[in-house]
Amino acid sequence: MAEVKLLGTWTSPFNHRVKLALKLKGIPFEYFEEDLSNKSALLLQYNPIHKKVPVLVHGGKPVNESTVIIEYLEEIWPQNPLLPADPYDRAQARFWVKFVEDKASAIPRFLFTAGQEQEKPMKDLLDILETAEKQGLGGKKFYHGEKVGIVDIAFVSIFYWLEVIQDVVGIKLYEPNKFPAVHSWLENFKKEPVIQENLPTYDDLFAAFKAARGKLVPSA
């Protein structure tokens, strides 16, 4: 059995944040796919409070919430760092991750609502896109230069999923010509070999989200 386990669902951007961090840092792990409509005893054991994924289990001890997990990985496995070494740069990286975290729930709310209920998640998602574009967060290949880091994982996991979900919903929020810096950032991210090998495909996500939205939003 692997020392490190990851409990997740393949459609979750938060799960893939952790999975990508593990892959980028070269940490071996054992993956357990969860069915959140029929939660496993393992998930209920390791996350009894929220009963959500992702959950990292290291040496039998659970760590919950994607950003907390990535910070934990940084402390235990310092190789291939995802946070910058300079304290000020680390603080700035954490600021941007927190910015995304505060609005990240807009992704499922945009997918599983319609009409007026969609207005707030749409505003939050546009705020993420517009802020990233205006602040030049995609002005370099990645946020800190040539290597993927925690800020890239936080932002681009939202952008990648939004590309699919907006097509499922039928409302375009992200268009490359309106957000050229974001587009460049996202394309650089998708071209990285480790990213390519570990992100779900557009077609698979589209089919899964279309079916899920049809069940929860009957008028869709």
Buried (B, 14 or more C-beta within 10 A) or exposed (E): EEEBBBBBBBBBBBBBBBBBBBBBBEBEBEBBEBEEEEBBEBBEEBBEEEEBBBBBBBEEEBBBBBBEBBBBBBEEBEEBBBBBEEEEBBEBBBEBBEBBBEBBEBBBBBBBBBEEEBEBBBEBBBBBBEBBBEEEBBEBBBBBEEBBBBBBBBBBBBBBBBBBBBBBBEEEBBEEEEBEBBBBBBEBBBEBEEBEEBBBEEEEBBEBBBEBBEEEBEEB
